Amino acid sequence: MPRRVRRGARLPNMTGPPPAIAATRRAIRQALNGCGTGELVLVACSGGADSLALAGAAAFAAPRMGLRAGGVTIDHGLQAGSGTQAERVADTLRGLGLDPVDRVAVKVGRDGGPEGAARTARYTALDAAADRYGAVAVLLGHTSDDQAETVLLRLARGSGARSLAGMAPRNGRYLRPFLGLSRRTVHDACALMGLDPWQDPHNTDPAYARSRVRHAALPALEEVLGPGIADALARTAELLRDDADALDAWAERAGGDALFDSGELDTSVLADLPRAVRTRVLRSTAIGAGCPAGALTARHVAELDRLVTAWRGQSHVDLPGGLRGRRVKGRLRIFVPDAKR
C-alpha cells in the first residue's frame, strides 16, 4: 500500500532541473568519472550554444565531484572584433565560476585549408593551455549532430572504417561529453541556463564544407529518407569505432609477429592476414618509419600491399616524406634511400 503522508507534513522537494539541463550535467559526470579529487579540467568554449552549455554544466557538476573547472577560449583572429568577442566569452566563463579562465590569441596558417588550419591552431593552443595549468582533461562541446556531419564529410572522401568512426568520446586528454546528446537538447540547455550564445557566421557560410553539410546535405537526406538520419549516422560511427578498435588491436599483434629485429616485415606472415589487418600493419609501419600520416593515402598503402600479395619483381614504391618501400627475399623494408646511390 502507498505510504500515507501526515497532514501538514512537508513533502520532499521532488522538482529538479529541466530535462535538457539534467542531461548535460549527467553527461559531464559520466565523462569525468575517474578523475581524482582536486584535479583541474578545462572547458574549451567558443561562445556558441554547445560550448556555453558545456561550460554551464561543468561549472555545476565538476565542483560537486571534487574537481576544479576552468575555461579557455581561442581567438582565431579570422573576423573583425574577434578579440572583443573572445573577451566576452572569457567574462561569461568567469561569471559561471570557472577558474582559471584564459583567452588565447592564435595565428591561423594555411596548411590543410581554412578549416584544417584553424583546427590545428586551436588544438595547439588548447594543448599548451592544458600543460600550462596542469589540466587532466579538456572538454569539447561536440554533439551527435556534429558526429553525423563528420561521418558524412569523411564518407565523401572515401575514408575507411577508422575515419568513418568519427570523433571518439575520449582521445587522450580530450573528452567529448555531449556526443550522445542532440544539438537541440544542448541548445535547449543553454537557453534554460540563461546563457546568451554567439552566432558564428562561419557556421552558415557555404564556403565551408561543414556548413554545407549542416544546412544542405543533411536536410536533403532527411527529406528523401525521412527523419533520424543524424542519429543513424552517429550510431553507425559508434559501431564502426568498435570494429576499428578490434582491427587495430589485431593489427598491432600481427605487426609484432611479422617484424624482424632489422625492422623489416615478413611478407609470408603478412600474406596470411586479412587485407583489413594487413593494410593496417603496412600503414602503421610506414608512419613509424617517418611517413607523414596526413600525406600517406590509401593508394600508397595499396601499392605496399601489392608488394606482399601481387609481387612480380617490381622495384619499389615511393612514399611521402621521401621514403620507399621495397621487397627483397621475402622481406618488406620501408626506408629513406641513400641519396648517394
N, C-alpha and C positions, 0 to 999 in steps of 0.2 A: 504494500500500500504506500502511496505517496506520503511523505512526512508532512505533518501539519505544522504550520508556522504560527507561533504565538502572536495573538493580536497585539499590534503596537510594536512588535519586534522589527528591527531594521534589517532589511534584506541585503545580502552582499551585493556589491556593485558588479552586475553582470555585463555591463557595457564595456566595450573595448574600442580600439582604433578601427576605422573603416577597413573593409577587406583589402583594399589596394595597399594601404599603408602597412597593414599586418603582413601582407605577402612580401613586401620589400624588406621589412625587418627580419622576418623569418629567413629569407634568402641570405641576408648578411650573417645571421647567427650560424647558419649551416656552412657558409663559406669560411668563416673564421674559427670554426670548431677545431681545436687542436693548437691554436696559438697560445703562447704562455702568458701568464699574468704579468701585466705591466708592459708588454711589448707594444710597439707602435705599428699601426697600419696607416697607409696614406691613401686618400681618395683622389683619383685623377678626375678633375672637374673642368669641363669646358664652359659650363654655364648653361648648357642645354638641359632640357627636361629630364633626360635619362640620368645624366651625371649629377644634377641637383638632387633628384630623388635618392640617388645612391649616397650622396653626402648627408642628406637628412636622415636616412635610415641608419647609416653608420654612426652618425653623431648620437643617435638614441641607443643603438644596440651595443656598440663596442664598449662603452664605459660599464654597462651592466654585465659584461663578460670579463671585466677586469682589465680591459685593453685601453690603450690610448689611441685616439684617432686624430690624424692631421689631414691636411689637404694641399694639393698642388695644382695650379692652373698654368697652362702653357700659352704664351703669346707667340703665335707663329709669325706675326708681323705681315700678314698677307692682305690685310684690309685696313683702310683708313680708320683710325680710332681704336685699333685692336688693343693698344696698351691701356687705354681708359676702360675698355670692356673687361680686360683681364683683371684690372684693379677692382672693378665692381664685383667680379666673381670672388676674388680674394676676400673682400669685405663681407660678402654673404657667407662664406665658409667660416670666417671668424665669428659672425653673428650666430651661427649654428653651434658654436662652442668648439670647433676643431682647432687643434693646436699641436704642432706648429702649422702655419699656413705659408706657402711660398708661391710667389709669382715669378715665373721663369720666362725670359725672352729668348727665342732661338732664331737662328738663321736657317732658312729652308734652302737646300741646294736644288739641283736639277735632276740628279740621277733617279731613275725609276718613275719619271713623270711627276706631275704636281701632287697627286695623292700619295704616291710612294715616297717622294722626298719629304713631304710633311710628316708622314708616319715615322720615317727614320729619325727625323729631328726630334719628334715628340718622344719617342721611346728612349732615345739617347738622353734627353733631359730628365725623363722620369727615372731612369736608372741612376743617373747622377744624384737626383734628389733623394732617392731611397738610400743610396750609400751615404750621403751627407748626414741624414738624420737617423740612420740605423734602423730603417723600417724593415719589418719582416715580410710585409706584403704591400702590394699596390693594387687597389681595387679599380676596376674598369666597368663602365656602365652599359656594356653591350647587352641587347635583349635578344629574344628568339627571332624577332623580325630582322635584326642585324645579321643573325646567323643565316637566315634564309637568303638574304641578299648576297652574303659571302659565298654561299654554295652556288648560287646562280652565276655569279661573276667567275668563279673558278671552273664551273661546268663549261662556260663559253670558251675558256682557254684550253679545254681538253685535258683537264687535270686528272690525276689518279686518285685512288681512294684516300690516301693521307691528306691530300689537299682538299678533297671534297668533304672530308670530315669536319671542315670548318674550324671555328675557334674553339679551343679547349677551355673548360671551366677553370682549369689551373694550368699555368705554363710558367714554371719556375716561381718567381715571386709575384707574378701577375695572376690575379683572381678575377673571375667574371661572375659575380653572384647572380646577376639577372638573366643569364642565358635561358633559364627556364620560365621566364615571365615575358608576356607580350608587351610590346611598346605601349599599347593602350593602357594596360594595368599600371605600368611605370609612370606614364604621363598623368594618369588619374591620381596616383600617389603624390606626385609633385604638386599638383593643383591643390589637393587636400591638405598638404603641408603648408600651404600659403606661400610657396616659393614662386618667384617670377622668372621664368626661363628666358634665355636669349635665343633668338631665332637666327641660326647661322645661315646666311644667304647661300653658302656653298651647298647646303642640303637640298636646295631646289634648283641649282644651276645645272642645266642639261649638259654643260661641258664636262661634268664629272660622271664617270660610268656608274658609280653607286647611286647617284641621284636619278639617272635614267632608269636603273633597275627598280628603284623605290617608287617612282612616280609614273612609270610607263610599263615596264615589263611585268612586274608582279600584279598590278591591277588588270593587265590584259589577260594574264593566266587565270586570275580569279574569275574574270568574266567568261572565259571559254570553258574552264574546267570546274568552276564552282568554288565556293569559299573554302578556306582552310589550307590553301597552298603553302603559306608561310609556315604554319605549324608542321605540315607534312615534310617540308624541306629541312626544318630544324630536327625533326625526328630521324630523317634519313642521315643527317650529319652525325647524330649520336650513334646510330647503328654502324655507320662506316668507321667511326672512330674506334669502336670496339674491334672491328675486323682489322683495321690498320695496326692497332696496338698488338694484336696477336701475331700478325705477319711480321711486324718489326722485331718482335721478340724471337720469332723463329729464325729470321734472317741474321740476327745477332749471333745466335748459337751456331747456325750454319756457316757463317763467315769465319768463326773461330775454328771450326772443323776443317775448313778449306785452306786455312792460312799456313804458309810455310814460315820458318823463322826469318827467311830473307824478305818477308813482306809480300811475296808473290802468292797467287791463288792457284790451287789445284783445279784444273779445268774438268777433270773427271768427277770430282766431288760436286762441282757446280752444275755439271750437266745433268746430274740425277735429281736436282731440285726442281720444284715447280717454278715456272717462269716468274710468278709474282714474288717468290722468295729470292730467286737468283738475281733478278734485276735490283732488288733492294741491297743485296750484298755488293753488287757492282757499283751502285750509286754511292753507298757509304764508303767503299774503298777508294773511289775516285776523289770524293770530298776529303777523306783522310789524307790522301796523297797531295792535296793542295788545290784541287779544282774549286773555283768559286761556285758555291751552291746555287746562287741565283742564275748563273750562266750555263750550268750543266742541264741540258734539256733531255727530254725523253728520247730524242733522236740519237744523242750521244750515247746514252745508256744502251739503246737498241743496237748500235754498232759494236759496242763492247760485248753485248750478248752474242752477236754473230761470231765473235772470236771464240766463243765457247761452244755454240751449238751448230754453227754453219761454217766452220773454218775450212778454207780451201787454199791455205798458204798465203792469204792476204798479208800485206806488210804490217800496217799499224793503223790505229785510229787516232786522229788528232782530237784533243780535248781542250776545253777552256783553261786559261792560265798557263798556256804553253806546255802542257803535258801531253803524253802519248800513252796509249795502251797497246801492248804487243804480246803476242803469244809465241813462246819458244819452248819446245819439248814438253808440251802439256802443262806449261805454267803461264799464267797471265800476269803480266807486270805492268804497272802504271807508274810512269817515271817522267822526269824532266830530261829531255835529250841533251846530250853533250854538244854544246854549240860548236866545238872544235871539229866534230865529225862531219 
